[in-house]
Amino acid sequence: MTEARPLIPAYPALARDYDADFRVDEAYKASLPDLQNGPASLIVGAHAPIQHVGISNFRLPIRYQTRDGGEVSLETSVTGTVSLEADRKGINMSRIMRSFYGHSDHLFSLKVLEAALDDYKADLDAFDARIQMRFSYPIRVDSLRSGLSGWQYYDIAQEVIEHQGNRLRIMHFDYVYSSTCPCSLELSEHARETRGRLATPHSQRSIARISAVMKGPEKIWFEDMVELCRRAVPTETQVMVKREDEQAFAELNASNPIFVEDAVRAFAKELLADHRYGDFRIIASHQESLHSHDAVSLLTDGPTFAQSSLDPTTFASLRA
């Protein structure tokens, strides 16, 4: 019969209470393990370079200047990444946050964003780096006829990219509008004229995401992009609406019927006419009230956004 042996614990008995009085000194910090900066022998998988590694959606309040000279503080979601060489295990991701926080109290500008990029690129000893900031920007919008006004919110992302020594500044901008189908409009009028039948054309809430390289030193205000979109497609959805505004919106839609192909070309015309913009991409989704599917279109200009393959969520991410 085998004699039972008492179990010997692998570790001595450990304290289970939190040591609130413990203080970390330099010697203790130096003794802490750092696997992310370990040798290449610790790399899991292929010894391959990584184009993007970092953190996404850390949030903080950022102050933005409005075109009229005011300020607004907005909750902002930040994504920061760097490139990683094939022989390096990883990065200390908290350094990205610390570098960004060092600039977060400044009034936002692209120069501030670029300074933050420079800091964490240096901190992490990386060749390429990127920062993207996402937020909803409020603008007071007047109704069409009633004299009321309300706040329209625009989803915007500002991005700075450093890649192979070249730096790009990009604005991503979502614009929500109503699209009345030109075909449906003509068919409705045909039913009225030929058969005396009341018919209404179908229209739907639609969204375009415009991504454009900002070139040169001249500042582009968020309000400038709003006005560009309104010139291209004036049927922006409304905030405050009374009966006279609803009637006006129906007239505005009838004056501007638009297919999804028309929409991207209309936005492209305005971007091409403005010397402050370089390469661009326009994605539009008309979320049909007639069909059980959406009508979509994508137009690019220049090499920055040229693409053969589509991410499976490219159009699904456009929700008006």
C-alpha positions as a Markdown table, in Angstrom:
| # | Residue | x | y | z |
|---|---|---|---|---|
| 1 | Met | 0.0 | 0.0 | 0.0 |
| 2 | Thr | 1.5 | 3.3 | -1.0 |
| 3 | Glu | 2.0 | 5.7 | 1.8 |
| 4 | Ala | 0.0 | 9.0 | 1.4 |
| 5 | Arg | 2.3 | 12.0 | 1.5 |
| 6 | Pro | 1.2 | 15.5 | 2.5 |
| 7 | Leu | 0.9 | 18.0 | -0.4 |
| 8 | Ile | 3.8 | 20.5 | -0.3 |
| 9 | Pro | 2.7 | 23.9 | -1.7 |
| 10 | Ala | 4.7 | 25.1 | -4.6 |
| 11 | Tyr | 4.9 | 28.6 | -3.1 |
| 12 | Pro | 5.1 | 29.7 | 0.5 |
| 13 | Ala | 1.9 | 31.1 | 2.0 |
| 14 | Leu | 1.3 | 34.5 | 0.4 |
| 15 | Ala | -0.4 | 37.5 | 1.8 |
| 16 | Arg | -3.9 | 38.0 | 0.3 |
| 17 | Asp | -4.5 | 41.6 | 1.4 |
| 18 | Tyr | -3.8 | 44.6 | -0.8 |
| 19 | Asp | -0.6 | 46.5 | 0.4 |
| 20 | Ala | -1.8 | 50.1 | 0.2 |
| 21 | Asp | 1.3 | 51.3 | 1.9 |
| 22 | Phe | 3.8 | 49.8 | -0.6 |
| 23 | Arg | 5.9 | 52.4 | -2.5 |
| 24 | Val | 7.8 | 51.7 | -5.7 |
| 25 | Asp | 11.4 | 52.9 | -5.9 |
| 26 | Glu | 13.8 | 52.9 | -8.9 |
| 27 | Ala | 15.4 | 49.6 | -7.9 |
| 28 | Tyr | 12.0 | 47.9 | -7.7 |
| 29 | Lys | 10.9 | 49.3 | -11.1 |
| 30 | Ala | 14.2 | 48.0 | -12.6 |
| 31 | Ser | 13.4 | 44.5 | -11.3 |
| 32 | Leu | 10.0 | 44.3 | -13.0 |
| 33 | Pro | 9.8 | 41.9 | -16.0 |
| 34 | Asp | 9.1 | 43.5 | -19.4 |
| 35 | Leu | 8.1 | 40.8 | -21.9 |
| 36 | Gln | 7.0 | 43.2 | -24.6 |
| 37 | Asn | 10.6 | 44.5 | -24.9 |
| 38 | Gly | 12.0 | 40.9 | -24.6 |
| 39 | Pro | 14.4 | 39.3 | -27.1 |
| 40 | Ala | 13.4 | 38.2 | -30.6 |
| 41 | Ser | 13.5 | 34.6 | -29.3 |
| 42 | Leu | 10.2 | 35.3 | -27.5 |
| 43 | Ile | 8.4 | 36.2 | -30.7 |
| 44 | Val | 5.3 | 34.0 | -31.3 |
| 45 | Gly | 4.5 | 33.1 | -34.9 |
| 46 | Ala | 6.2 | 34.5 | -38.0 |
| 47 | His | 9.1 | 36.9 | -37.6 |
| 48 | Ala | 7.3 | 39.5 | -39.8 |
| 49 | Pro | 6.9 | 43.2 | -39.6 |
| 50 | Ile | 3.6 | 44.6 | -38.3 |
| 51 | Gln | 2.2 | 47.7 | -40.0 |
| 52 | His | -0.1 | 48.8 | -37.2 |
| 53 | Val | 0.2 | 48.0 | -33.5 |
| 54 | Gly | -1.1 | 50.2 | -30.7 |
| 55 | Ile | -4.3 | 51.2 | -28.9 |
| 56 | Ser | -7.8 | 52.1 | -30.0 |
| 57 | Asn | -10.7 | 54.1 | -28.5 |
| 58 | Phe | -9.0 | 55.7 | -25.5 |
| 59 | Arg | -11.2 | 58.7 | -24.7 |
| 60 | Leu | -10.6 | 62.1 | -23.2 |
| 61 | Pro | -12.1 | 65.6 | -23.6 |
| 62 | Ile | -10.4 | 67.8 | -26.2 |
| 63 | Arg | -11.0 | 71.5 | -26.9 |
| 64 | Tyr | -11.7 | 72.5 | -30.5 |
| 65 | Gln | -11.8 | 76.0 | -32.0 |
| 66 | Thr | -14.9 | 76.9 | -34.1 |
| 67 | Arg | -14.6 | 79.0 | -37.2 |
| 68 | Asp | -16.3 | 81.9 | -35.6 |
| 69 | Gly | -13.5 | 82.1 | -32.9 |
| 70 | Gly | -15.3 | 80.1 | -30.1 |
| 71 | Glu | -14.3 | 76.9 | -28.4 |
| 72 | Val | -16.1 | 73.6 | -27.7 |
| 73 | Ser | -14.9 | 70.7 | -25.6 |
| 74 | Leu | -15.8 | 67.3 | -27.0 |
| 75 | Glu | -15.4 | 63.7 | -25.9 |
| 76 | Thr | -12.8 | 62.3 | -28.4 |
| 77 | Ser | -11.8 | 58.8 | -29.2 |
| 78 | Val | -8.2 | 58.3 | -30.0 |
| 79 | Thr | -6.5 | 55.5 | -31.9 |
| 80 | Gly | -2.7 | 55.5 | -31.9 |
| 81 | Thr | -0.4 | 53.0 | -33.7 |
| 82 | Val | 3.2 | 52.5 | -34.7 |
| 83 | Ser | 5.0 | 50.1 | -37.0 |
| 84 | Leu | 7.0 | 47.2 | -35.5 |
| 85 | Glu | 10.0 | 45.6 | -37.1 |
| 86 | Ala | 10.2 | 41.9 | -37.6 |
| 87 | Asp | 12.9 | 41.3 | -34.9 |
| 88 | Arg | 11.1 | 43.2 | -32.1 |
| 89 | Lys | 8.7 | 41.4 | -29.8 |
| 90 | Gly | 6.3 | 44.3 | -29.0 |
| 91 | Ile | 5.8 | 47.8 | -27.8 |
| 92 | Asn | 4.9 | 49.5 | -24.5 |
| 93 | Met | 1.4 | 50.6 | -25.5 |
| 94 | Ser | 0.9 | 52.9 | -22.5 |
| 95 | Arg | 3.6 | 55.2 | -23.9 |
| 96 | Ile | 1.2 | 56.1 | -26.7 |
| 97 | Met | -1.4 | 57.3 | -24.1 |
| 98 | Arg | 1.2 | 59.1 | -22.0 |
| 99 | Ser | 2.6 | 60.9 | -25.1 |
| 100 | Phe | -0.8 | 62.0 | -26.2 |
| 101 | Tyr | -1.9 | 63.1 | -22.7 |
| 102 | Gly | 1.1 | 65.5 | -22.8 |
| 103 | His | -0.6 | 67.5 | -25.5 |
| 104 | Ser | -4.3 | 67.0 | -24.6 |
| 105 | Asp | -4.7 | 70.2 | -22.7 |
| 106 | His | -3.8 | 72.3 | -25.7 |
| 107 | Leu | -6.5 | 73.8 | -28.0 |
| 108 | Phe | -6.7 | 71.3 | -30.8 |
| 109 | Ser | -4.9 | 71.9 | -34.1 |
| 110 | Leu | -3.2 | 69.6 | -36.6 |
| 111 | Lys | 0.1 | 71.0 | -35.3 |
| 112 | Val | -0.7 | 69.7 | -31.9 |
| 113 | Leu | -1.7 | 66.3 | -33.3 |
| 114 | Glu | 1.6 | 66.1 | -35.2 |
| 115 | Ala | 3.6 | 67.0 | -32.1 |
| 116 | Ala | 1.9 | 64.2 | -30.2 |
| 117 | Leu | 2.8 | 61.8 | -33.1 |
| 118 | Asp | 6.4 | 62.9 | -33.1 |
| 119 | Asp | 6.6 | 62.3 | -29.3 |
| 120 | Tyr | 5.3 | 58.7 | -29.3 |
| 121 | Lys | 7.2 | 57.8 | -32.5 |
| 122 | Ala | 10.4 | 58.9 | -30.6 |
| 123 | Asp | 9.3 | 57.2 | -27.4 |
| 124 | Leu | 8.7 | 53.9 | -29.1 |
| 125 | Asp | 11.6 | 54.2 | -31.6 |
| 126 | Ala | 9.3 | 53.5 | -34.5 |
| 127 | Phe | 9.7 | 54.4 | -38.2 |
| 128 | Asp | 6.0 | 54.8 | -39.0 |
| 129 | Ala | 3.3 | 56.2 | -36.7 |
| 130 | Arg | -0.4 | 57.2 | -36.9 |
| 131 | Ile | -2.9 | 59.0 | -34.8 |
| 132 | Gln | -6.7 | 59.2 | -35.4 |
| 133 | Met | -9.1 | 61.3 | -33.4 |
| 134 | Arg | -12.9 | 60.7 | -33.7 |
| 135 | Phe | -15.6 | 63.0 | -32.3 |
| 136 | Ser | -19.1 | 64.4 | -33.1 |
| 137 | Tyr | -18.9 | 68.1 | -33.9 |
| 138 | Pro | -22.0 | 70.3 | -33.2 |
| 139 | Ile | -23.2 | 73.1 | -35.5 |
| 140 | Arg | -26.3 | 75.1 | -35.0 |
| 141 | Val | -28.5 | 74.8 | -38.1 |
| 142 | Asp | -31.5 | 76.9 | -39.1 |
| 143 | Ser | -34.7 | 75.3 | -40.2 |
| 144 | Leu | -35.8 | 75.9 | -43.8 |
| 145 | Arg | -38.8 | 78.3 | -43.2 |
| 146 | Ser | -40.0 | 78.5 | -39.7 |
| 147 | Gly | -37.1 | 80.4 | -38.1 |
| 148 | Leu | -36.3 | 77.7 | -35.6 |
| 149 | Ser | -32.8 | 76.2 | -35.2 |
| 150 | Gly | -31.2 | 73.1 | -33.6 |
| 151 | Trp | -27.9 | 71.3 | -33.2 |
| 152 | Gln | -26.7 | 69.1 | -36.0 |
| 153 | Tyr | -23.9 | 66.7 | -35.1 |
| 154 | Tyr | -21.3 | 65.7 | -37.6 |
| 155 | Asp | -19.1 | 62.6 | -37.1 |
| 156 | Ile | -15.5 | 63.6 | -37.9 |
| 157 | Ala | -12.1 | 61.9 | -37.7 |
| 158 | Gln | -8.8 | 63.7 | -38.0 |
| 159 | Glu | -5.8 | 61.6 | -38.9 |
| 160 | Val | -2.1 | 62.2 | -39.2 |
| 161 | Ile | 0.0 | 59.4 | -40.8 |
| 162 | Glu | 3.8 | 59.2 | -41.0 |
| 163 | His | 4.8 | 56.4 | -43.5 |
| 164 | Gln | 8.3 | 55.9 | -45.0 |
| 165 | Gly | 9.2 | 59.5 | -44.2 |
| 166 | Asn | 6.1 | 61.0 | -45.8 |
| 167 | Arg | 3.4 | 62.7 | -43.7 |
| 168 | Leu | -0.3 | 62.9 | -44.6 |
| 169 | Arg | -3.1 | 64.8 | -42.9 |
| 170 | Ile | -6.6 | 63.4 | -43.5 |
| 171 | Met | -10.1 | 64.4 | -42.6 |
| 172 | His | -12.9 | 61.8 | -42.5 |
| 173 | Phe | -16.3 | 63.4 | -42.5 |
| 174 | Asp | -19.8 | 61.8 | -42.4 |
| 175 | Tyr | -22.7 | 63.7 | -44.1 |
| 176 | Val | -26.3 | 62.6 | -43.7 |
| 177 | Tyr | -28.8 | 63.6 | -46.3 |
| 178 | Ser | -32.1 | 62.6 | -48.0 |
| 179 | Ser | -32.0 | 61.1 | -51.4 |
| 180 | Thr | -35.1 | 61.1 | -53.6 |
| 181 | Cys | -34.9 | 58.6 | -56.4 |
| 182 | Pro | -35.1 | 60.3 | -59.8 |
| 183 | Cys | -36.7 | 57.3 | -61.4 |
| 184 | Ser | -39.4 | 57.0 | -58.8 |
| 185 | Leu | -40.1 | 60.8 | -59.1 |
| 186 | Glu | -40.6 | 60.5 | -62.9 |
| 187 | Leu | -42.8 | 57.4 | -62.5 |
| 188 | Ser | -44.9 | 59.1 | -59.8 |
| 189 | Glu | -45.5 | 62.1 | -62.1 |
| 190 | His | -46.3 | 59.7 | -65.0 |
| 191 | Ala | -49.1 | 58.1 | -62.9 |
| 192 | Arg | -50.5 | 61.5 | -62.0 |
| 193 | Glu | -50.5 | 62.8 | -65.6 |
| 194 | Thr | -51.6 | 59.7 | -67.5 |
| 195 | Arg | -54.0 | 58.0 | -65.0 |
| 196 | Gly | -54.9 | 60.7 | -62.5 |
| 197 | Arg | -53.4 | 58.5 | -59.7 |
| 198 | Leu | -51.8 | 59.9 | -56.6 |
| 199 | Ala | -48.2 | 58.6 | -56.3 |
| 200 | Thr | -45.3 | 59.6 | -54.2 |
| 201 | Pro | -41.6 | 59.1 | -55.1 |
| 202 | His | -39.5 | 57.1 | -52.6 |
| 203 | Ser | -36.7 | 58.8 | -50.7 |
| 204 | Gln | -34.5 | 57.6 | -47.9 |
| 205 | Arg | -32.0 | 58.7 | -45.3 |
| 206 | Ser | -28.5 | 58.4 | -46.9 |
| 207 | Ile | -25.0 | 58.9 | -45.8 |
| 208 | Ala | -21.7 | 59.8 | -47.4 |
| 209 | Arg | -18.3 | 59.3 | -45.8 |
| 210 | Ile | -15.7 | 61.7 | -47.3 |
| 211 | Ser | -12.0 | 61.1 | -46.6 |
| 212 | Ala | -9.7 | 63.7 | -48.0 |
| 213 | Val | -6.0 | 64.6 | -47.8 |
| 214 | Met | -5.5 | 68.1 | -46.5 |
| 215 | Lys | -2.6 | 69.7 | -48.3 |
| 216 | Gly | -0.8 | 72.9 | -47.9 |
| 217 | Pro | -0.7 | 75.3 | -44.9 |
| 218 | Glu | -4.2 | 76.7 | -45.3 |
| 219 | Lys | -6.5 | 75.7 | -42.5 |
| 220 | Ile | -9.7 | 73.7 | -43.3 |
| 221 | Trp | -12.4 | 74.3 | -40.8 |
| 222 | Phe | -15.0 | 71.6 | -40.1 |
| 223 | Glu | -17.6 | 74.2 | -41.1 |
| 224 | Asp | -15.9 | 74.4 | -44.5 |
| 225 | Met | -16.5 | 70.7 | -45.1 |
| 226 | Val | -20.1 | 71.1 | -44.1 |
| 227 | Glu | -20.6 | 73.8 | -46.6 |
| 228 | Leu | -18.9 | 71.8 | -49.3 |
| 229 | Cys | -21.2 | 68.9 | -48.7 |
| 230 | Arg | -24.3 | 71.2 | -48.8 |
| 231 | Arg | -23.2 | 72.7 | -52.1 |
| 232 | Ala | -22.9 | 69.2 | -53.5 |
| 233 | Val | -26.1 | 67.7 | -52.0 |
| 234 | Pro | -28.3 | 70.3 | -50.4 |
| 235 | Thr | -30.9 | 67.9 | -49.0 |
| 236 | Glu | -29.2 | 67.5 | -45.6 |
| 237 | Thr | -31.5 | 66.0 | -43.0 |
| 238 | Gln | -33.2 | 68.6 | -40.7 |
| 239 | Val | -33.1 | 69.2 | -37.0 |
| 240 | Met | -36.1 | 71.4 | -36.1 |
| 241 | Val | -39.2 | 70.9 | -38.3 |
| 242 | Lys | -42.6 | 72.5 | -38.4 |
| 243 | Arg | -45.2 | 72.0 | -41.1 |
| 244 | Glu | -43.8 | 74.7 | -43.3 |
| 245 | Asp | -40.3 | 73.2 | -43.0 |
| 246 | Glu | -41.6 | 69.8 | -43.9 |
| 247 | Gln | -43.2 | 71.2 | -47.0 |
| 248 | Ala | -40.0 | 73.1 | -47.8 |
| 249 | Phe | -38.0 | 69.9 | -47.4 |
| 250 | Ala | -40.4 | 68.0 | -49.8 |
| 251 | Glu | -39.9 | 70.8 | -52.4 |
| 252 | Leu | -36.1 | 70.7 | -51.8 |
| 253 | Asn | -36.0 | 67.0 | -52.4 |
| 254 | Ala | -38.1 | 67.3 | -55.6 |
| 255 | Ser | -35.7 | 69.9 | -56.8 |
| 256 | Asn | -32.7 | 67.7 | -56.2 |
| 257 | Pro | -33.5 | 64.0 | -57.0 |
| 258 | Ile | -30.3 | 62.0 | -56.8 |
| 259 | Phe | -29.0 | 58.5 | -57.5 |
| 260 | Val | -26.1 | 57.1 | -55.4 |
| 261 | Glu | -23.9 | 57.5 | -58.5 |
| 262 | Asp | -24.8 | 61.1 | -58.7 |
| 263 | Ala | -24.1 | 61.7 | -55.1 |
| 264 | Val | -20.4 | 60.6 | -55.1 |
| 265 | Arg | -19.8 | 62.5 | -58.3 |
| 266 | Ala | -21.3 | 65.7 | -56.9 |
| 267 | Phe | -19.1 | 65.5 | -53.8 |
| 268 | Ala | -16.1 | 64.8 | -56.1 |
| 269 | Lys | -16.8 | 67.9 | -58.2 |
| 270 | Glu | -16.6 | 70.1 | -55.1 |
| 271 | Leu | -13.5 | 68.5 | -53.8 |
| 272 | Leu | -11.7 | 68.8 | -57.1 |
| 273 | Ala | -12.6 | 72.5 | -57.3 |
| 274 | Asp | -11.0 | 73.2 | -53.8 |
| 275 | His | -7.2 | 73.5 | -53.9 |
| 276 | Arg | -6.9 | 72.7 | -50.2 |
| 277 | Tyr | -7.8 | 69.0 | -50.8 |
| 278 | Gly | -5.6 | 66.3 | -52.4 |
| 279 | Asp | -6.4 | 62.7 | -52.8 |
| 280 | Phe | -9.9 | 61.6 | -51.7 |
| 281 | Arg | -12.3 | 58.8 | -51.2 |
| 282 | Ile | -16.1 | 59.1 | -51.2 |
| 283 | Ile | -18.3 | 56.2 | -50.0 |
| 284 | Ala | -22.1 | 56.7 | -50.2 |
| 285 | Ser | -25.0 | 54.5 | -49.0 |
| 286 | His | -28.6 | 55.2 | -49.9 |
| 287 | Gln | -30.5 | 53.1 | -47.4 |
| 288 | Glu | -33.5 | 52.2 | -49.5 |
| 289 | Ser | -37.1 | 52.6 | -48.6 |
| 290 | Leu | -38.1 | 50.7 | -51.8 |
| 291 | His | -35.7 | 47.8 | -51.7 |
| 292 | Ser | -34.7 | 45.5 | -48.8 |
| 293 | His | -31.0 | 46.3 | -49.6 |
| 294 | Asp | -28.9 | 49.5 | -49.8 |
| 295 | Ala | -27.6 | 51.2 | -52.9 |
| 296 | Val | -23.9 | 52.0 | -52.5 |
| 297 | Ser | -21.1 | 53.7 | -54.4 |
| 298 | Leu | -17.4 | 54.3 | -53.9 |
| 299 | Leu | -15.3 | 56.9 | -55.8 |
| 300 | Thr | -11.5 | 57.6 | -55.2 |
| 301 | Asp | -9.1 | 60.1 | -56.7 |
| 302 | Gly | -5.3 | 59.6 | -56.3 |
| 303 | Pro | -3.2 | 56.8 | -54.9 |
| 304 | Thr | -3.8 | 57.4 | -51.2 |
| 305 | Phe | -7.2 | 55.6 | -51.1 |
| 306 | Ala | -6.9 | 53.4 | -54.2 |
| 307 | Gln | -8.1 | 49.9 | -53.4 |
| 308 | Ser | -8.9 | 46.7 | -55.2 |
| 309 | Ser | -10.4 | 44.8 | -52.3 |
| 310 | Leu | -13.1 | 46.0 | -50.0 |
| 311 | Asp | -13.2 | 45.4 | -46.3 |
| 312 | Pro | -16.4 | 43.4 | -45.6 |
| 313 | Thr | -17.7 | 46.2 | -43.3 |
| 314 | Thr | -17.0 | 49.1 | -45.7 |
| 315 | Phe | -20.6 | 49.8 | -46.5 |
| 316 | Ala | -22.1 | 48.3 | -43.3 |
| 317 | Ser | -20.3 | 50.9 | -41.2 |
| 318 | Leu | -22.3 | 53.6 | -42.9 |
| 319 | Arg | -25.5 | 53.8 | -40.8 |
| 320 | Ala | -27.5 | 57.0 | -41.3 |
